[in-house]
Amino acid sequence: MSTILARIYDDVKDVTKSDTVNDPQGPFASLLVTVAGTLKFTTRQDTTIALAAVVVGQVIEVPVKRVWSTGSGATVVGYVAAAGGMPGFA
């Protein structure tokens, strides 16, 4: 028997890239790539990850609090978690 995984989001927000501050609209439950390229982000647990190539339509299924200006040629939007939709999000 297979398992079905569903995520429920309240909204999608434009992400503001910054090398110094976390996005004021975040943290985001995940990111959706709208323009391909490189992507550097910091998770809610303060891990910084740099991806060499992301593609349009790719979903980054990690809670993110910052998308960096330096190292991010890609454009992304952030999914805002629904209350009770994901653990740790209100």
C-alpha positions in Angstrom: 0.0 0.0 0.0 1.4 3.4 -0.9 1.3 6.6 1.2 -0.1 9.8 0.0 1.6 13.0 1.2 -0.3 16.3 1.0 0.9 19.7 2.0 -1.5 22.6 2.6 -0.4 26.2 2.2 -2.1 29.4 3.0 -0.4 31.6 0.4 2.5 32.2 -1.9 4.7 35.2 -1.4 7.4 36.8 -3.5 10.8 36.2 -1.9 13.1 39.1 -1.1 16.7 38.1 -1.5 19.2 39.4 1.0 22.7 38.6 2.3 22.1 40.2 5.7 18.5 39.8 6.9 15.9 37.0 6.9 12.8 37.6 4.6 10.2 39.5 6.7 7.4 37.5 5.0 9.0 34.2 6.1 9.9 31.7 7.2 8.6 29.8 4.2 7.4 26.2 4.4 9.1 25.6 1.0 10.2 27.4 -2.2 9.0 27.1 -5.8 11.5 27.9 -8.5 10.1 30.2 -11.2 13.3 31.1 -13.0 16.1 28.5 -13.3 19.6 29.1 -12.0 21.7 28.8 -8.9 20.1 29.0 -5.4 21.6 29.7 -2.0 19.3 29.7 1.1 19.3 29.3 4.8 17.0 26.9 6.6 15.0 27.6 9.7 17.7 25.6 11.6 20.5 28.0 10.3 22.0 25.6 7.7 23.1 27.4 4.6 22.8 25.4 1.3 24.0 26.4 -2.2 22.6 24.5 -5.1 24.4 24.7 -8.5 21.3 24.3 -10.6 17.6 24.4 -9.9 14.9 24.2 -12.6 11.6 25.9 -13.2 8.8 24.1 -11.3 11.2 22.5 -8.8 10.0 22.7 -5.2 12.6 22.9 -2.4 10.8 21.1 0.4 12.8 22.6 3.3 11.6 25.4 5.6 13.6 28.5 4.6 14.1 31.8 6.3 16.5 33.5 3.9 17.3 33.4 0.2 20.7 34.9 -0.4 21.4 37.6 -3.1 24.9 36.4 -3.6 24.8 33.0 -5.1 21.2 33.1 -6.2 20.6 33.6 -9.8 17.3 31.7 -9.7 14.0 33.4 -8.8 11.7 31.7 -6.3 8.4 32.2 -4.5 7.8 31.1 -0.9 4.9 28.9 0.2 3.4 30.1 3.5 2.3 27.2 5.6 -1.3 26.8 6.7 -1.9 26.8 10.5 -1.6 23.2 11.5 -0.5 22.2 8.0 3.2 21.6 8.9 4.8 20.9 12.2 6.5 24.0 13.7 4.5 26.5 11.7 1.6 28.5 13.3 
